[in-house]
Amino acid sequence: MSEMRRITDPEALKGLAHPLRRQLFRQVAQFGPTTGAVLAKRLGLDAGQIAYHLRELARHGFLEEAPELAKNRRERVWRAAPGAFSFSERDFEAPEMQAVAGAIGAQMAVQQFERLGVWQRGAESWDESWQQAMTSSESYLRLSAQELTDLCDELHTVLRRYRDEARQDARPDDGREHVFLFFHAFPERPES
């Protein structure tokens, strides 16, 4: 099982700050290894522009080449680097880097809720078993900071196990679909 990589290098974080790079990373991480040409066609963008941003993502450790998946020596296949990553504004001393981290985090949250909206608008088009499998949940807990850290670590362990097992057993006809899961866990105080 691969561990969580904490991004503390300002240059690596800047490498993820570009909206197109975040979109490309998500495409590769969610849908699996692919080429720049496929991504360019899927997103309706210039292949040269896509190739540049894929190289930048690889330079900062978010993607890696998968030459064993290429059809020939000229084709470049990209896959997500193993493991998940995280970052926090608190990992950076410079105010401008704290602002970059905050802006990326805020944009990621907006995109997560936009994706939830896409699901909700199109849920009826999915088979009943998928509609039943989907869940939304709110929980109200009273925890210490250490208990919240432990809870999040345990949840990440479960997620990594499911991700790794699905990769080992993956077949085109195995009944699996790409599933997007997100949760947020943070302390709140009652409004005064």
C-alpha positions as CSV (number, residue, x, y, z in Angstrom):
1,M,0.0,0.0,0.0
2,S,1.4,3.4,-0.9
3,E,1.4,6.1,1.6
4,M,0.2,9.7,1.5
5,R,2.7,12.2,0.1
6,R,2.7,15.6,1.8
7,I,3.5,18.4,-0.7
8,T,5.7,20.9,1.1
9,D,7.8,22.0,-1.9
10,P,6.5,25.4,-3.3
11,E,7.5,24.5,-6.8
12,A,5.6,21.2,-6.7
13,L,2.5,23.0,-5.4
14,K,2.8,25.6,-8.2
15,G,3.0,22.8,-10.6
16,L,-0.5,21.8,-9.6
17,A,-1.9,25.3,-9.4
18,H,-2.7,25.6,-13.1
19,P,-6.4,24.6,-13.7
20,L,-5.6,22.6,-16.8
21,R,-3.0,20.6,-15.0
22,R,-5.5,19.8,-12.2
23,Q,-8.0,18.7,-14.9
24,L,-5.4,16.5,-16.6
25,F,-4.2,15.0,-13.4
26,R,-7.8,14.1,-12.5
27,Q,-8.4,12.6,-15.9
28,V,-5.4,10.3,-15.6
29,A,-5.9,9.5,-11.9
30,Q,-9.6,8.7,-12.3
31,F,-9.7,7.0,-15.7
32,G,-6.3,5.4,-15.8
33,P,-3.2,5.5,-18.1
34,T,-3.6,7.4,-21.3
35,T,-1.8,9.4,-23.9
36,G,-1.7,13.2,-24.5
37,A,-3.4,12.7,-27.8
38,V,-6.4,10.9,-26.2
39,L,-6.6,13.7,-23.5
40,A,-6.4,16.4,-26.2
41,K,-9.3,14.8,-28.1
42,R,-11.4,14.2,-25.0
43,L,-10.9,17.8,-23.8
44,G,-11.0,19.4,-27.2
45,L,-7.6,21.1,-26.7
46,D,-4.3,21.4,-28.6
47,A,-2.1,18.2,-28.3
48,G,1.1,20.3,-27.9
49,Q,-0.4,22.2,-25.0
50,I,-1.5,19.0,-23.3
51,A,1.9,17.4,-23.8
52,Y,3.6,20.4,-22.1
53,H,1.3,20.3,-19.1
54,L,1.7,16.5,-18.8
55,R,5.5,16.9,-18.7
56,E,5.1,19.5,-16.0
57,L,2.9,17.2,-13.9
58,A,5.5,14.5,-14.2
59,R,8.3,16.9,-13.4
60,H,6.6,17.7,-10.1
61,G,5.9,14.0,-9.3
62,F,2.1,13.8,-10.0
63,L,2.4,11.7,-13.2
64,E,4.9,9.3,-14.6
65,E,5.5,7.7,-17.9
66,A,4.3,4.1,-18.5
67,P,6.5,3.0,-21.5
68,E,5.4,-0.6,-21.0
69,L,1.8,0.4,-22.0
70,A,2.9,2.2,-25.2
71,K,2.0,0.7,-28.6
72,N,5.3,1.8,-30.1
73,R,8.5,3.7,-29.1
74,R,7.1,7.1,-30.1
75,E,3.9,6.9,-28.0
76,R,4.0,8.4,-24.5
77,V,1.6,6.9,-22.1
78,W,1.0,8.6,-18.7
79,R,-0.2,7.3,-15.4
80,A,-0.8,8.8,-12.0
81,A,2.2,8.5,-9.7
82,P,1.5,5.9,-7.0
83,G,-0.1,7.0,-3.8
84,A,-2.2,10.0,-2.8
85,F,-1.0,13.4,-1.9
86,S,-2.1,16.2,0.4
87,F,-1.1,19.8,1.2
88,S,-2.0,22.5,3.6
89,E,-1.5,26.3,3.8
90,R,0.2,25.7,7.1
91,D,3.1,23.8,5.3
92,F,4.3,27.1,3.7
93,E,5.9,30.1,5.4
94,A,5.6,32.6,2.5
95,P,2.2,34.3,2.4
96,E,2.0,34.0,-1.4
97,M,2.4,30.2,-1.1
98,Q,-0.2,30.1,1.6
99,A,-2.5,31.9,-0.8
100,V,-1.7,29.5,-3.6
101,A,-2.5,26.5,-1.4
102,G,-5.7,28.1,-0.2
103,A,-6.8,28.9,-3.8
104,I,-6.1,25.4,-5.0
105,G,-7.9,23.9,-2.0
106,A,-10.9,26.2,-2.6
107,Q,-11.0,25.4,-6.3
108,M,-10.8,21.7,-5.6
109,A,-13.8,21.9,-3.2
110,V,-15.8,23.9,-5.8
111,Q,-15.1,21.2,-8.4
112,Q,-16.0,18.4,-5.9
113,F,-19.4,19.9,-5.3
114,E,-19.9,20.6,-9.1
115,R,-19.3,16.9,-9.7
116,L,-21.8,16.0,-7.0
117,G,-24.3,18.2,-8.9
118,V,-23.6,16.4,-12.2
119,W,-24.4,13.1,-10.4
120,Q,-27.6,14.4,-8.9
121,R,-28.8,15.7,-12.3
122,G,-28.0,12.5,-14.1
123,A,-28.7,9.8,-11.4
124,E,-31.8,8.5,-13.1
125,S,-29.8,7.5,-16.1
126,W,-27.9,5.0,-14.0
127,D,-28.9,1.4,-13.2
128,E,-31.0,1.1,-10.0
129,S,-28.2,-0.8,-8.3
130,W,-25.9,2.2,-8.7
131,Q,-28.6,4.6,-7.5
132,Q,-29.0,2.4,-4.4
133,A,-25.2,2.2,-3.9
134,M,-24.7,5.9,-3.8
135,T,-24.7,7.6,-0.4
136,S,-24.5,11.0,1.2
137,S,-23.9,11.2,4.8
138,E,-23.4,13.8,7.6
139,S,-22.0,12.9,10.9
140,Y,-21.7,15.0,14.0
141,L,-18.9,13.9,16.3
142,R,-17.2,15.3,19.3
143,L,-13.5,14.5,18.9
144,S,-10.1,15.8,20.0
145,A,-7.6,16.9,17.3
146,Q,-5.8,13.6,17.8
147,E,-9.0,11.6,17.4
148,L,-9.9,13.4,14.2
149,T,-6.4,12.7,12.9
150,D,-6.8,9.0,13.8
151,L,-10.2,8.8,12.2
152,C,-8.9,10.4,8.9
153,D,-5.9,8.0,8.9
154,E,-8.2,5.0,9.3
155,L,-10.5,6.2,6.5
156,H,-7.5,6.7,4.2
157,T,-6.3,3.2,5.0
158,V,-9.7,1.7,4.0
159,L,-9.7,3.8,0.8
160,R,-6.2,2.7,-0.1
161,R,-7.2,-1.0,0.4
162,Y,-10.2,-0.7,-1.9
163,R,-8.2,1.2,-4.5
164,D,-5.3,-1.3,-4.4
165,E,-7.7,-4.4,-4.5
166,A,-9.6,-2.9,-7.5
167,R,-6.4,-2.3,-9.4
168,Q,-5.3,-5.9,-8.9
169,D,-8.6,-7.4,-10.0
170,A,-9.4,-4.9,-12.8
171,R,-11.0,-6.4,-16.0
172,P,-13.1,-4.5,-18.5
173,D,-16.1,-6.7,-17.8
174,D,-15.9,-6.8,-14.0
175,G,-18.9,-4.6,-13.3
176,R,-16.9,-1.8,-11.8
177,E,-17.4,1.9,-12.7
178,H,-15.2,4.8,-11.8
179,V,-16.4,6.1,-8.4
180,F,-15.7,9.6,-7.1
181,L,-15.6,9.7,-3.3
182,F,-14.9,12.9,-1.3
183,F,-15.4,13.8,2.3
184,H,-14.4,16.7,4.5
185,A,-13.7,16.5,8.2
186,F,-13.1,19.6,10.2
187,P,-14.0,21.2,13.6
188,E,-16.9,23.6,14.0
189,R,-18.1,25.8,16.7
190,P,-21.7,26.9,17.2
191,E,-22.4,30.2,15.6
192,S,-22.8,33.0,18.3
